[in-house]
């Protein structure tokens, strides 16, 4: 299952994406980020996937999160933290 999730994230490598981190209660939401994903790696303790936006900065998504596709978005829901990570490719028309 871990490899399926990593494959889902890998489709965003070298792509410009919009990332939203949303509290599942709908109360809090971090600002929408627009970033280019450079690479995906497992963290050293194998609890999170790291989506690097440059050689140092990354977004960490828990491996235990539930992954699902809704329309054109990948949504990873972490029940423990009550957060959703929504990732969508930016298409240039």
PyMOL commands that set and color helices and strands:
alter all, ss='L'
color gray80, all
select helices_A, chain A and resi 2-10
alter helices_A, ss='H'
color red, helices_A
select strands_A, chain A and resi 16-23+33-36+39-42+48-52+58-62+66-70+73-78+83-89
alter strands_A, ss='S'
color yellow, strands_A
deselect
rebuild
show_as cartoon
